[in-house]
Amino acid sequence: MKYLFNIFNFFLLLNAVVLPQPGVRYLDAVFTDVDVTSDIEYGESVAYDGRKVKLLLDIYAPANDTVTERPLIVFIHGGGFKSNDKVGQFNSLFAGSFAKRGYVVASINYRLSPSSMSQSEEYFKSLYRAVQDAKAAVRFFRTTAGIYKININQIFAAGSSAGAMTALHLAYMDQDEVPSFIDINEMGTIEGTGGNPGPSSKVQGVINLWGAMWNINWIEENDAPVFNVHGMADKTVPFDSSSTYHGFTYGSKIIYDQAAAKHIKSGLILFENTGHTLDHDIAKQDSVISEAAFWLYSVFIKGHSMNTGHTAPFRKYSGRNDETSGYGEFVRLNREHRKIF
């Protein structure tokens, strides 16, 4: 009787303890809770009208995590360089989903521009300021890596729309490629003066969510890998190069092709009959977050000497085959993948 009683208590104890989610860290949601720390100041800079602006970010991290060196994603919100904030529905979905997989995600604010701007050069100047701020955020985490438990060799940039454009140009635009209409004496170098000087602002990879580039030739051999997502009916930012968003002409399909031509690991997901931000369809957005996590895991983490905190072996994501799925082409793990839904 005592034996049965102890077994009963044992099972009660199991039910009372919050057990870790099954799965593989960085691939699956192995954490149930996320800690959010808001309004951390990562720098200060000067707005387009001369005002001093404090640069703030929010950190999303897995709760009760014991790993001390974790990959970081710097997420940059959209809004045409004119509006929106580090807090938003998609921002929270993206950051929370990756934090539950074991990443640290920093959703950043950056200097915005007036709603009255209309010329392409004004839009590029807005992008330039955003890139400067994003670089300051990357340097901030390399400076404070021990505090926030960041692996400084696994820092990625991600963004949606204008934020994706910022992430792309953060990764691929060099100082000597900055257009001549940018007055360096007025606006500063591409590194900016937002703070945290010294450490590198380089990122190891990019997640481009319905963004575009000003000059596709800025993607060169040995540049960072890139994962792209776009709606093929996007009337705001082109998925190809059939239109332009104020001078940003080269969309996800062109970026993917250029990366492939330069032997850069890349991924592409295109949605037919789908517009900008995937029509705000949460199911579609959630699906590409899962695909982006799979891509990051396959390209950067699987096979690398990184402490994942889990000993489970790698498994095929969602049970799919390595070569094909029912809805499009899927090229083998650790190379590229491209799908059309």
Long-range contacts (C-beta under 8 A, 24 or more apart in sequence): 22-312, 23-310, 23-312, 24-297, 24-308, 24-310, 24-312, 24-313, 24-314, 24-315, 25-67, 25-101, 25-102, 25-308, 25-309, 25-310, 26-71, 26-101, 26-102, 26-103, 26-293, 26-296, 26-297, 26-301, 26-308, 27-101, 27-293, 27-294, 27-297, 27-314, 27-317, 28-101, 29-97, 29-100, 29-101, 30-62, 30-100, 30-101, 30-102, 30-310, 31-62, 31-63, 31-64, 31-65, 31-99, 31-100, 31-101, 31-102, 32-63, 32-100, 33-62, 33-63, 33-64, 34-60, 34-61, 34-62, 34-63, 34-95, 34-96, 34-99, 34-100, 35-59, 35-60, 35-61, 35-62, 35-63, 36-60, 37-61, 42-108, 42-136, 42-137, 42-140, 42-194, 42-195, 42-196, 43-133, 43-136, 43-137, 43-140, 43-194, 43-195, 43-196, 44-194, 44-195, 45-111, 45-129, 45-132, 45-133, 45-136, 45-192, 45-193, 45-194, 45-195, 46-193, 47-111, 47-112, 48-111, 48-113, 48-114, 48-125, 48-126, 48-129, 49-114, 53-111, 55-108, 55-109, 55-110, 55-111, 55-133, 55-136, 55-137, 55-194, 55-195, 56-86, 56-108, 56-109, 57-86, 57-106, 57-107, 57-108, 57-109, 57-137, 57-140, 58-86, 58-87, 58-95, 58-106, 58-107, 59-104, 59-105, 59-106, 59-148, 60-95, 60-96, 60-98, 60-99, 60-104, 60-105, 60-106, 60-107, 61-99, 61-104, 61-105, 61-148, 61-149, 62-99, 62-100, 62-102, 62-103, 65-102, 65-149, 65-309, 66-309, 67-102, 67-149, 67-307, 67-308, 67-309, 68-149, 68-307, 69-145, 69-149, 69-150, 69-151, 69-306, 69-307, 70-102, 70-103, 70-104, 70-149, 70-150, 70-151, 70-154, 71-103, 71-104, 71-150, 71-151, 71-154, 71-155, 71-156, 71-296, 71-300, 71-301, 71-306, 72-103, 72-104, 72-105, 72-106, 72-141, 72-148, 72-150, 72-151, 72-154, 72-155, 72-156, 73-98, 73-103, 73-104, 73-105, 73-106, 73-155, 73-156, 73-157, 73-158, 73-207, 74-105, 74-106, 74-108, 74-134, 74-137, 74-138, 74-141, 74-155, 74-156, 74-157, 74-158, 74-167, 74-203, 75-105, 75-106, 75-107, 75-108, 75-158, 75-159, 75-163, 76-108, 76-110, 76-130, 76-134, 76-157, 76-158, 76-159, 76-160, 76-162, 76-163, 76-164, 76-166, 76-167, 77-107, 77-108, 77-109, 77-159, 77-160, 77-162, 77-163, 78-159, 78-160, 78-161, 78-162, 78-163, 78-164, 78-277, 79-112, 79-161, 79-162, 79-163, 80-161, 80-162, 81-112, 81-113, 81-117, 81-123, 81-126, 81-127, 81-130, 81-162, 82-112, 82-113, 82-114, 82-115, 82-117, 82-126, 83-112, 83-115, 85-109, 90-160, 90-277, 90-280, 90-285, 91-160, 93-282, 93-285, 93-286, 93-289, 94-158, 94-160, 94-285, 94-289, 97-286, 97-289, 97-290, 97-293, 98-289, 98-293, 101-293, 102-308, 102-309, 104-148, 104-149, 104-150, 106-137, 106-141, 108-133, 108-134, 108-137, 110-134, 110-166, 119-246, 120-246, 120-247, 121-181, 121-247, 123-245, 123-246, 123-247, 123-248, 124-179, 124-181, 124-182, 124-214, 124-247, 125-182, 125-187, 126-162, 127-162, 127-165, 127-166, 127-169, 127-214, 127-248, 128-178, 128-182, 128-187, 128-190, 129-187, 129-192, 130-162, 130-163, 130-166, 131-166, 131-169, 131-170, 131-173, 131-190, 131-192, 132-188, 132-190, 132-191, 132-192, 132-193, 132-194, 133-192, 133-194, 134-166, 134-167, 134-170, 135-170, 135-190, 135-191, 135-192, 135-194, 135-201, 136-192, 136-194, 136-195, 136-196, 136-201, 138-170, 138-199, 138-200, 138-201, 138-202, 138-203, 139-195, 139-196, 139-197, 139-198, 139-199, 139-200, 139-201, 140-195, 140-196, 142-196, 142-199, 142-200, 143-196, 143-198, 143-199, 151-306, 152-199, 153-204, 154-204, 154-300, 154-301, 154-306, 155-202, 155-203, 155-204, 156-203, 156-204, 156-205, 156-206, 156-207, 156-296, 156-300, 157-203, 157-205, 157-206, 157-207, 158-206, 158-207, 158-208, 158-209, 158-292, 159-207, 159-208, 159-209, 159-211, 160-209, 160-210, 160-211, 160-277, 161-209, 161-210, 161-211, 161-236, 161-237, 161-276, 161-277, 162-211, 163-209, 163-211, 164-207, 164-208, 164-209, 164-210, 164-211, 164-212, 165-211, 165-212, 165-213, 165-248, 167-203, 167-206, 167-207, 167-208, 167-211, 168-206, 168-208, 168-211, 168-212, 168-213, 168-226, 168-255, 169-213, 169-214, 169-218, 170-201, 170-203, 170-206, 171-203, 171-205, 171-206, 171-223, 171-224, 171-226, 172-213, 172-218, 172-219, 172-220, 172-223, 172-224, 173-214, 173-215, 173-218, 174-218, 177-215, 177-218, 179-214, 204-300, 205-296, 205-299, 205-300, 207-292, 207-296, 208-252, 208-255, 209-288, 210-234, 210-236, 210-237, 210-239, 210-252, 210-276, 210-277, 210-278, 211-237, 211-248, 211-251, 211-252, 212-237, 212-238, 212-244, 212-245, 212-248, 212-249, 212-250, 212-251, 212-252, 212-255, 213-248, 213-249, 213-250, 213-254, 213-255, 214-247, 214-248, 214-249, 214-250, 215-250, 216-250, 216-254, 216-255, 216-258, 217-258, 219-255, 219-258, 219-259, 219-262, 219-264, 220-262, 221-262, 221-263, 221-264, 222-264, 223-259, 223-262, 223-264, 224-264, 225-259, 225-264, 225-265, 225-266, 225-299, 225-300, 226-255, 226-256, 226-259, 226-264, 226-266, 226-267, 227-266, 227-267, 227-268, 227-291, 227-292, 227-295, 227-296, 228-252, 228-253, 228-255, 228-256, 228-266, 228-267, 228-268, 228-269, 229-268, 229-269, 229-270, 229-271, 229-278, 229-288, 229-291, 229-292, 230-268, 230-269, 230-270, 230-271, 231-270, 231-271, 231-274, 231-275, 231-276, 231-277, 231-278, 231-279, 232-270, 232-271, 232-272, 232-273, 232-274, 232-340, 233-272, 233-273, 233-274, 233-275, 234-274, 234-275, 234-276, 235-275, 235-276, 236-275, 236-276, 237-276, 239-270, 256-338, 260-336, 265-299, 265-334, 265-335, 265-336, 266-336, 267-291, 267-295, 267-336, 267-337, 267-338, 268-336, 268-337, 268-338, 268-339, 269-338, 269-339, 269-340, 269-341, 270-339, 270-340, 270-341, 271-340, 271-341, 272-340, 272-341, 284-341, 290-317, 290-318, 291-339, 295-337, 298-333, 298-334, 299-334, 302-333, 302-334, 303-334
